[in-house]
């Protein structure tokens, strides 16, 4: 067995499928489903993608055409995501129609402490809209991707270099000010024999086909992101670094408020036109300039979230 590190960066919610407000639970449900919001057409646009090591792909039949990029100094290739449910197979006996083993999945205290829970930072958020959890063909453009977690250890891999607070403050963070998680990671044990397998169910294609993305057995990390086009351009091979990050909302105050405005859309109250007030209207870094623009770079400025609570 080997450990595959699945990193998450950007606008997404790591949803607990045991949510008491969620109807129609099944024993075969994953423990967590990462909801990667489709934010391509919003005022604060983001692009969702899956990135895997370049030249380590054995088969990607049926997947979008990849683009070469560089992540953390290493060559990768990214697949833009538009309506796909993904999961990593832990081995040949990992069957989706079987109930996952509760002892195989762990949520680390770093996750519950440093990943903002939507119900505690956005007033009147509860409950989450079912159309974001389960794909609804009548509303196909809400979700860029789902990622199902049936095993592994979910924890925080990287933190902001500054502390943040929410104003107005609801109940998070309990101490009033903490560094938020900038990169969440799932460490999952896999049997690499025959390759690392990522199964993708493409929601928008006829009959919702499942296609296998097969990676070299030596691959040990992949990344799922949902970030602004300016940061995508910084990754893509041959692109020059943008001189301005206005697409990210400029200063941290506007940028992060914009992110939580996107998150507020996940609430059923948003669609019902109820009073959904964002508790992050002024999400401020602790330190002054030059750290007043922490949105710069793929791991900065786009905090992932947790729900419930």
Secondary structure as UniProt FT lines:
FT   STRAND          2..10
FT   STRAND          12..16
FT   TURN            17..18
FT   TURN            20..21
FT   TURN            27..28
FT   STRAND          32..37
FT   TURN            40..41
FT   TURN            43..44
FT   STRAND          47..53
FT   TURN            54..55
FT   STRAND          57..59
FT   TURN            61..62
FT   STRAND          67..71
FT   TURN            72..73
FT   STRAND          74..80
FT   STRAND          84..88
FT   TURN            92..93
FT   TURN            96..97
FT   HELIX           102..104
FT   STRAND          105..107
FT   HELIX           109..114
FT   STRAND          116..117
FT   HELIX           118..121
FT   STRAND          122..123
FT   HELIX           130..133
FT   HELIX           137..139
FT   TURN            140..141
FT   STRAND          143..149
FT   STRAND          152..159
FT   STRAND          164..165
FT   TURN            174..175
FT   STRAND          181..190
FT   TURN            193..194
FT   STRAND          196..202
FT   TURN            203..204
FT   HELIX           206..208
FT   STRAND          210..215
FT   TURN            217..218
FT   STRAND          221..227
FT   HELIX           229..235
FT   TURN            237..238
FT   HELIX           246..248
FT   HELIX           252..264
FT   TURN            265..266
FT   HELIX           268..271
FT   TURN            272..273
FT   STRAND          277..278
FT   TURN            279..282
FT   STRAND          284..285
FT   TURN            289..292
FT   TURN            294..295
FT   TURN            298..299
FT   STRAND          305..307
//
